[in-house]
Amino acid sequence: MQIAITSDLDDSYLEKRNSERHVGLMLIAKIESMGMESVCRIRNISATGTQIETNIPLKCDQSVALELRSDLKLTGRVRWKNREYAGLQFDTPIDVTRYLLRPESKIDRIKVRAPRYQCHAEAMVIADMGNFRCLVSDVSLSGACVSNLPSKVKLKPGQTVQFSCDGLPVRYACITWADCDRLGLNFRHPVKYTELQAWLTEYSRPAIPSSILQPLRLVWSSNGLTS
């Protein structure tokens, strides 16, 4: 497929595009720009740039941040845009090999994880002891973090529950951690890329500073979003 370049490019950028490109990729990454974030596909990548597929509206020279994993983050600028495709030039050249290999276990035991997407949606955790309303504060293709669970809930890591959320099909999940009114869930079956992309269009929100997170939770509680 030929992609038309829709902006004037300087000679230095054209020279940098000559670096070896790895094509035919289908890497999934988190994209952030102008206060928006979503999931995107990386179609090809080189040491100096990449071609992505995204539903976020981008403009030439716009700053963009990409995250493939918690240990693989990079920034760049949009150099061309054609419908859902865009070409990015990295701010700093990268070691492409790191972005193509599977993550290795680290000596310091810091766990590498897939990107999380900040969101706000009402949900329900369905367990043997009852159904509990909650809020989804972040989500990924493979799991979610829910909060504002009732104080009476005594769910524990290792338990299997059902996760019901506005805009997503009900799915089974395993509790990976529990902390007061919050739970970490690992989905039995990952969310489809197109499913998450469409869902984030409606429910994504920028990260909320911790200094104002608690007042917002009180507002949500007074509106009856928790039980």
Sequence and secondary structure as in RCSB ss.txt:
>XXXX:A:sequence
MQIAITSDLDDSYLEKRNSERHVGLMLIAKIESMGMESVCRIRNISATGTQIETNIPLKCDQSVALELRSDLKLT
GRVRWKNREYAGLQFDTPIDVTRYLLRPESKIDRIKVRAPRYQCHAEAMVIADMGNFRCLVSDVSLSGACVSNLP
SKVKLKPGQTVQFSCDGLPVRYACITWADCDRLGLNFRHPVKYTELQAWLTEYSRPAIPSSILQPLRLVWSSNGL
TS
>XXXX:A:secstr
      S   HHHHHHTTS EE S  EEEEEEETTEEEEEEEEEEESSEEEEE SS   TT EEEEEEETTEEEE
EEEEEEETTEEEEEESS   HHHHHS     TT        EEEEEEEEEEETTEEEEEEEEEE SSEEEEE   
TT    TT EEEEEETTEEEEEEEEEEEETTEEEEEESS   HHHHHHHHHHHB     HHHHHHHHHHHHHTT 
  
